[in-house]
Amino acid sequence: MSALQLKNHSPLLPDEIISRAKKLSSTLLSDAMNGSGAMDYQIKPLTKGSFMVGTAITLELQPGDNLYLHQAIYSGQEGYVIVADGQDHKDNAYLGELMALAAETIGVEGLVIDGLVRDKKVLEALEIPIFARGFVPSGPYKEQRGILNETINCAGVTVNPGDLVFGDEDGITVVPCNLIEEVFERAEKKLAYEVKRIEVINEYLEKKERGEFPDSIEPSWLKEKIETV
């Protein structure tokens, strides 16, 4: 076994957790945590339709140096999402074509880079979801040690190894591994509410199109909320 494979990644989250997560969204999960867990709005997917769910491998990089991002990728496997704090560095890209291709081939579920990347045309054509702040041509250094699988702050969110990382077109939400069950319960309840509200709105529209005068579609909570503010 190579030195890269000896790094102690957290155990993968159970399949049942991943399956439940895939029925949700970054917005539902963030709402279930009262707005927390959502990364900075500038962390966006490079391709339309990006969607990923997985167990966090955390990584703190030295500014402009991607040596340990290589280590995280080559020690990864299916089920993991690599989350890298790039220290707000904007002069060098941390990831490009070769590393992204390697990550996709290995089977990593996705990459979150709090920093810049390059090789836009190629990265946008890959299937692996990649979330980053943008693009810059200049390449990185490979000279300094990073920190692998410890608690980091990435784009304003605390991320621990083993946390649930969820990414879609709205951005990234991280659910602490010790809160997954209670967060899921709230998110699933909100999803059920939203499905019901869509049914009510669609029914209202159908009645209007038939020339009827339907009841208000005002949500039941609105009047009470207005009176209390």
C-alpha beads as a LAMMPS data file, in Angstrom:
LAMMPS data file: protein, C-alpha beads

229 atoms
228 bonds

1 atom types
1 bond types

-500.0 500.0 xlo xhi
-500.0 500.0 ylo yhi
-500.0 500.0 zlo zhi

Masses

1 110.0

Atoms # bond

1 1 1 0.000 0.000 0.000
2 1 1 1.380 3.397 -0.990
3 1 1 1.956 6.301 1.355
4 1 1 -0.926 8.107 -0.354
5 1 1 -3.305 5.262 0.491
6 1 1 -2.331 5.307 4.161
7 1 1 -4.053 8.615 4.841
8 1 1 -6.937 8.060 7.250
9 1 1 -10.090 9.240 5.537
10 1 1 -13.290 9.142 7.569
11 1 1 -15.572 6.161 6.885
12 1 1 -18.013 6.681 4.050
13 1 1 -21.502 7.692 5.090
14 1 1 -24.014 4.819 4.813
15 1 1 -25.756 4.235 1.481
16 1 1 -29.105 4.910 3.143
17 1 1 -27.962 8.410 4.105
18 1 1 -26.700 9.135 0.596
19 1 1 -29.959 7.879 -0.950
20 1 1 -32.037 10.139 1.304
21 1 1 -29.796 13.094 0.568
22 1 1 -30.226 12.661 -3.187
23 1 1 -33.956 13.366 -2.809
24 1 1 -33.212 16.753 -1.244
25 1 1 -31.423 19.923 -2.360
26 1 1 -28.833 22.389 -1.113
27 1 1 -31.627 24.855 -0.339
28 1 1 -33.717 22.403 1.683
29 1 1 -30.693 21.338 3.712
30 1 1 -29.636 24.917 4.383
31 1 1 -33.185 25.850 5.416
32 1 1 -33.233 22.867 7.750
33 1 1 -30.172 24.347 9.462
34 1 1 -31.677 27.841 9.678
35 1 1 -29.535 29.147 6.854
36 1 1 -26.229 27.756 8.049
37 1 1 -24.070 25.243 6.206
38 1 1 -24.234 27.091 2.889
39 1 1 -20.905 28.130 1.406
40 1 1 -20.185 31.577 -0.002
41 1 1 -22.252 32.359 -3.110
42 1 1 -19.121 32.584 -5.264
43 1 1 -18.510 28.845 -4.918
44 1 1 -20.433 27.719 -7.985
45 1 1 -20.502 24.668 -10.259
46 1 1 -18.493 24.856 -13.446
47 1 1 -21.147 23.039 -15.466
48 1 1 -24.922 23.303 -15.709
49 1 1 -26.805 20.511 -13.992
50 1 1 -24.009 19.682 -11.548
51 1 1 -25.140 17.492 -8.674
52 1 1 -23.088 15.661 -6.062
53 1 1 -23.476 14.059 -2.673
54 1 1 -20.675 12.497 -0.681
55 1 1 -18.501 12.183 2.397
56 1 1 -15.998 14.974 3.002
57 1 1 -12.257 14.640 2.631
58 1 1 -10.995 17.964 3.989
59 1 1 -7.896 19.759 2.865
60 1 1 -6.174 23.028 3.740
61 1 1 -3.760 24.172 1.041
62 1 1 -0.886 26.593 1.266
63 1 1 -1.630 29.703 -0.826
64 1 1 -1.024 28.929 -4.482
65 1 1 0.330 25.421 -3.786
66 1 1 -1.616 22.301 -4.794
67 1 1 0.762 19.530 -3.686
68 1 1 -1.667 18.164 -1.116
69 1 1 -4.607 18.407 -3.498
70 1 1 -2.747 15.813 -5.576
71 1 1 -2.446 13.676 -2.452
72 1 1 -6.151 14.003 -1.656
73 1 1 -7.177 13.044 -5.197
74 1 1 -4.899 10.026 -5.502
75 1 1 -5.922 8.706 -2.096
76 1 1 -9.616 9.218 -2.820
77 1 1 -12.270 6.834 -4.087
78 1 1 -15.939 6.665 -4.967
79 1 1 -18.176 8.148 -2.297
80 1 1 -15.864 10.982 -1.289
81 1 1 -16.037 14.697 -2.064
82 1 1 -12.770 16.601 -1.728
83 1 1 -13.236 19.969 -0.008
84 1 1 -10.192 22.245 -0.243
85 1 1 -9.593 25.582 1.480
86 1 1 -7.378 27.655 -0.811
87 1 1 -6.719 30.429 1.737
88 1 1 -8.463 33.099 -0.374
89 1 1 -5.595 32.954 -2.865
90 1 1 -6.375 34.427 -6.293
91 1 1 -3.073 34.426 -8.198
92 1 1 -2.798 30.729 -9.093
93 1 1 -5.149 27.960 -10.155
94 1 1 -5.272 24.957 -7.822
95 1 1 -6.736 22.519 -10.357
96 1 1 -6.564 21.944 -14.086
97 1 1 -7.248 19.406 -16.795
98 1 1 -4.923 16.601 -15.686
99 1 1 -5.956 16.579 -12.030
100 1 1 -9.645 16.812 -12.871
101 1 1 -9.360 13.927 -15.322
102 1 1 -7.563 11.870 -12.678
103 1 1 -10.240 12.619 -10.075
104 1 1 -12.985 11.645 -12.495
105 1 1 -11.193 8.423 -13.426
106 1 1 -10.646 7.472 -9.776
107 1 1 -14.342 8.012 -9.159
108 1 1 -14.329 10.853 -6.635
109 1 1 -17.878 12.237 -6.359
110 1 1 -16.770 15.828 -6.784
111 1 1 -14.393 18.624 -5.822
112 1 1 -14.999 21.867 -3.939
113 1 1 -12.163 24.357 -4.334
114 1 1 -12.277 27.587 -2.354
115 1 1 -10.047 29.172 -4.948
116 1 1 -9.501 29.344 -8.683
117 1 1 -9.025 26.662 -11.353
118 1 1 -8.030 26.620 -15.018
119 1 1 -8.558 24.781 -18.341
120 1 1 -12.151 25.956 -18.456
121 1 1 -13.128 24.288 -21.735
122 1 1 -12.017 20.852 -20.574
123 1 1 -13.356 21.126 -17.030
124 1 1 -16.775 22.195 -18.282
125 1 1 -16.922 19.098 -20.497
126 1 1 -16.177 16.607 -17.702
127 1 1 -18.833 14.657 -15.830
128 1 1 -17.252 15.110 -12.396
129 1 1 -18.858 18.036 -10.518
130 1 1 -16.342 20.776 -9.735
131 1 1 -17.208 23.830 -7.655
132 1 1 -14.824 26.795 -7.503
133 1 1 -14.650 30.601 -7.447
134 1 1 -13.580 31.030 -11.075
135 1 1 -10.708 30.706 -13.503
136 1 1 -7.177 32.029 -13.905
137 1 1 -4.449 30.873 -16.375
138 1 1 -1.488 30.815 -13.988
139 1 1 -0.573 27.437 -12.559
140 1 1 0.169 26.410 -8.969
141 1 1 3.303 25.526 -7.057
142 1 1 4.010 22.064 -5.669
143 1 1 6.392 22.807 -2.835
144 1 1 4.546 23.004 0.490
145 1 1 2.757 20.702 2.879
146 1 1 -0.958 21.065 3.351
147 1 1 -3.260 19.741 6.069
148 1 1 -5.351 16.692 5.234
149 1 1 -8.441 15.472 7.079
150 1 1 -8.664 18.000 9.856
151 1 1 -11.359 20.590 10.539
152 1 1 -11.193 23.439 8.012
153 1 1 -13.106 26.574 7.156
154 1 1 -14.047 26.535 3.492
155 1 1 -15.885 29.495 1.980
156 1 1 -17.280 30.508 5.358
157 1 1 -18.379 27.046 6.505
158 1 1 -16.729 24.753 9.026
159 1 1 -16.155 21.356 7.436
160 1 1 -15.063 18.235 9.289
161 1 1 -13.820 15.014 7.735
162 1 1 -16.836 12.756 7.310
163 1 1 -19.425 15.520 6.988
164 1 1 -22.062 15.293 4.274
165 1 1 -21.292 17.538 1.308
166 1 1 -24.157 18.382 -1.041
167 1 1 -23.712 20.360 -4.239
168 1 1 -26.140 21.444 -6.930
169 1 1 -26.709 24.462 -9.173
170 1 1 -27.482 26.691 -6.181
171 1 1 -24.127 25.926 -4.536
172 1 1 -22.750 23.873 -1.658
173 1 1 -24.335 22.954 1.675
174 1 1 -22.426 20.992 4.317
175 1 1 -24.269 18.976 6.966
176 1 1 -22.222 18.032 10.064
177 1 1 -22.116 14.259 10.355
178 1 1 -23.483 14.330 13.918
179 1 1 -26.548 16.339 12.826
180 1 1 -27.524 14.462 9.676
181 1 1 -30.593 12.692 11.040
182 1 1 -32.239 15.754 12.575
183 1 1 -31.368 17.930 9.585
184 1 1 -32.804 15.341 7.198
185 1 1 -36.023 15.112 9.182
186 1 1 -36.542 18.871 8.959
187 1 1 -35.545 18.985 5.284
188 1 1 -37.866 16.115 4.397
189 1 1 -40.731 17.797 6.242
190 1 1 -40.114 21.022 4.328
191 1 1 -39.950 19.092 1.045
192 1 1 -43.372 17.562 1.793
193 1 1 -44.732 21.052 2.535
194 1 1 -43.353 22.414 -0.740
195 1 1 -44.833 19.528 -2.739
196 1 1 -48.228 20.233 -1.162
197 1 1 -47.943 23.969 -1.848
198 1 1 -47.186 23.296 -5.516
199 1 1 -50.309 21.133 -5.699
200 1 1 -52.393 23.938 -4.166
201 1 1 -50.961 26.531 -6.572
202 1 1 -51.524 24.286 -9.592
203 1 1 -55.107 23.620 -8.498
204 1 1 -55.695 27.368 -8.147
205 1 1 -54.373 27.915 -11.680
206 1 1 -56.610 25.185 -13.116
207 1 1 -59.684 26.761 -11.510
208 1 1 -58.763 30.202 -12.873
209 1 1 -58.386 28.780 -16.371
210 1 1 -61.887 27.278 -16.069
211 1 1 -63.259 30.709 -15.229
212 1 1 -63.897 29.896 -11.596
213 1 1 -63.105 32.108 -8.608
214 1 1 -60.852 29.976 -6.405
215 1 1 -60.042 30.673 -2.785
216 1 1 -56.829 32.510 -1.906
217 1 1 -53.589 30.581 -2.124
218 1 1 -52.096 32.620 0.705
219 1 1 -50.129 30.228 2.947
220 1 1 -51.663 29.537 6.334
221 1 1 -48.681 30.889 8.268
222 1 1 -48.551 34.310 6.582
223 1 1 -51.267 36.178 8.513
224 1 1 -49.933 35.074 11.896
225 1 1 -46.384 35.993 10.891
226 1 1 -47.430 39.462 9.718
227 1 1 -49.215 40.101 12.991
228 1 1 -46.182 39.197 15.072
229 1 1 -43.574 41.349 13.319

Bonds

1 1 1 2
2 1 2 3
3 1 3 4
4 1 4 5
5 1 5 6
6 1 6 7
7 1 7 8
8 1 8 9
9 1 9 10
10 1 10 11
11 1 11 12
12 1 12 13
13 1 13 14
14 1 14 15
15 1 15 16
16 1 16 17
17 1 17 18
18 1 18 19
19 1 19 20
20 1 20 21
21 1 21 22
22 1 22 23
23 1 23 24
24 1 24 25
25 1 25 26
26 1 26 27
27 1 27 28
28 1 28 29
29 1 29 30
30 1 30 31
31 1 31 32
32 1 32 33
33 1 33 34
34 1 34 35
35 1 35 36
36 1 36 37
37 1 37 38
38 1 38 39
39 1 39 40
40 1 40 41
41 1 41 42
42 1 42 43
43 1 43 44
44 1 44 45
45 1 45 46
46 1 46 47
47 1 47 48
48 1 48 49
49 1 49 50
50 1 50 51
51 1 51 52
52 1 52 53
53 1 53 54
54 1 54 55
55 1 55 56
56 1 56 57
57 1 57 58
58 1 58 59
59 1 59 60
60 1 60 61
61 1 61 62
62 1 62 63
63 1 63 64
64 1 64 65
65 1 65 66
66 1 66 67
67 1 67 68
68 1 68 69
69 1 69 70
70 1 70 71
71 1 71 72
72 1 72 73
73 1 73 74
74 1 74 75
75 1 75 76
76 1 76 77
77 1 77 78
78 1 78 79
79 1 79 80
80 1 80 81
81 1 81 82
82 1 82 83
83 1 83 84
84 1 84 85
85 1 85 86
86 1 86 87
87 1 87 88
88 1 88 89
89 1 89 90
90 1 90 91
91 1 91 92
92 1 92 93
93 1 93 94
94 1 94 95
95 1 95 96
96 1 96 97
97 1 97 98
98 1 98 99
99 1 99 100
100 1 100 101
101 1 101 102
102 1 102 103
103 1 103 104
104 1 104 105
105 1 105 106
106 1 106 107
107 1 107 108
108 1 108 109
109 1 109 110
110 1 110 111
111 1 111 112
112 1 112 113
113 1 113 114
114 1 114 115
115 1 115 116
116 1 116 117
117 1 117 118
118 1 118 119
119 1 119 120
120 1 120 121
121 1 121 122
122 1 122 123
123 1 123 124
124 1 124 125
125 1 125 126
126 1 126 127
127 1 127 128
128 1 128 129
129 1 129 130
130 1 130 131
131 1 131 132
132 1 132 133
133 1 133 134
134 1 134 135
135 1 135 136
136 1 136 137
137 1 137 138
138 1 138 139
139 1 139 140
140 1 140 141
141 1 141 142
142 1 142 143
143 1 143 144
144 1 144 145
145 1 145 146
146 1 146 147
147 1 147 148
148 1 148 149
149 1 149 150
150 1 150 151
151 1 151 152
152 1 152 153
153 1 153 154
154 1 154 155
155 1 155 156
156 1 156 157
157 1 157 158
158 1 158 159
159 1 159 160
160 1 160 161
161 1 161 162
162 1 162 163
163 1 163 164
164 1 164 165
165 1 165 166
166 1 166 167
167 1 167 168
168 1 168 169
169 1 169 170
170 1 170 171
171 1 171 172
172 1 172 173
173 1 173 174
174 1 174 175
175 1 175 176
176 1 176 177
177 1 177 178
178 1 178 179
179 1 179 180
180 1 180 181
181 1 181 182
182 1 182 183
183 1 183 184
184 1 184 185
185 1 185 186
186 1 186 187
187 1 187 188
188 1 188 189
189 1 189 190
190 1 190 191
191 1 191 192
192 1 192 193
193 1 193 194
194 1 194 195
195 1 195 196
196 1 196 197
197 1 197 198
198 1 198 199
199 1 199 200
200 1 200 201
201 1 201 202
202 1 202 203
203 1 203 204
204 1 204 205
205 1 205 206
206 1 206 207
207 1 207 208
208 1 208 209
209 1 209 210
210 1 210 211
211 1 211 212
212 1 212 213
213 1 213 214
214 1 214 215
215 1 215 216
216 1 216 217
217 1 217 218
218 1 218 219
219 1 219 220
220 1 220 221
221 1 221 222
222 1 222 223
223 1 223 224
224 1 224 225
225 1 225 226
226 1 226 227
227 1 227 228
228 1 228 229
